[in-house]
Amino acid sequence: MTVIECIEASARRLEEAGVAFGHGTANAFDEAAWLVLWRLGLPLDDLDSVAERDVPPELAGPVAELIGQRIATRQPAAYLTREAWLQGVPFYVDERAIVPRSFIAELIADGGFDAWLGPHTRRVLDLCTGNGSLAVLAAMAWPEVDVDAADISPDALAVARINVERHQLADRIRLIESDGLARLPGPYDLIICNPPYVNARSMSALPAEYLAEPSLALAGGEDGMDFIRRLLHEAPSHLTANGVLVLEIGNEREHFEAAFPRLGAVWLETSAGIDQVLLLTRESFVS
């Protein structure tokens, strides 16, 4: 059996089992490719060069077992491989932190809100940092800034520390345990935040793969806005005069606009459209 044949057979198993995707892949083939290539020790980003290789007989069984584990446990593939990628950068992840998949990552890489930044941008906060991936990407994108990476979960911060040290950024990223902004005096020139925002109805319908993640990082209350209400109340006092908040809200734009009808948000375009991430200037809070 060749590598591509193994991937195709594994994809059929995943499809037949009805597993859910969304933690780095969007379909059975991509998920199977990730798991098969990882188990075989082959590059994850160059399938074409290895597609026709034969799968060593001694590895065929372990590959099948890994696919079986994905099906039986309904854990995201990232928890099985202990690695996830954002913008081509590898990050360690395990069950202590949500699997990183924020659209803010692509905005950082593509300069999606650079127009609001400038020489004054020196202090950055990644709130609800999880495994620290956005803090690492921010430090990589803007070598002149210092980054605070905060989370209420000490377990998540332990994972974040692994990634900060892996990418040799401990001198520029400070990890802080904080319930929202409570232990973060600021002020910050930029706050990025991918908070818990899933509304109660959506939480009750989530596939098992999402329920394998810490609910603390997902559940946002009845309308998904519980954490965000407190954040937006406190944010102005934690921003500099030219500071901005970049906030991801997933599929909750309707609930956001119902909760904050007079807030002048700028909606930022991502690969998922213009409903996922918004930007607020400090002026928009106080005007």
Secondary structure, DSSP 8 states (H G I E B T S, - for coil): -BHHHHHHHHHHHHHHHT----SS-SSHHHHHHHHHHHHHT--TT-HHHHTTSB--HHHHHHHHHHHHHHHHH---HHHHHTEEEETTEEEE--TTS-----THHHHHHHTTTGGG--TT--EEEEES-TTSHHHHHHHHH-TT-EEEEEES-HHHHHHHHHHHHHTT-TTTEEEEE-STTTT----EEEEEE----B-HHHHHT--HHHHTS-GGGTB--TTS-HHHHHHHHHGGGGEEEEEEEEEE-TT-HHHHHHH-TT---EEEEETTEEEEEEEEEHHHHH-
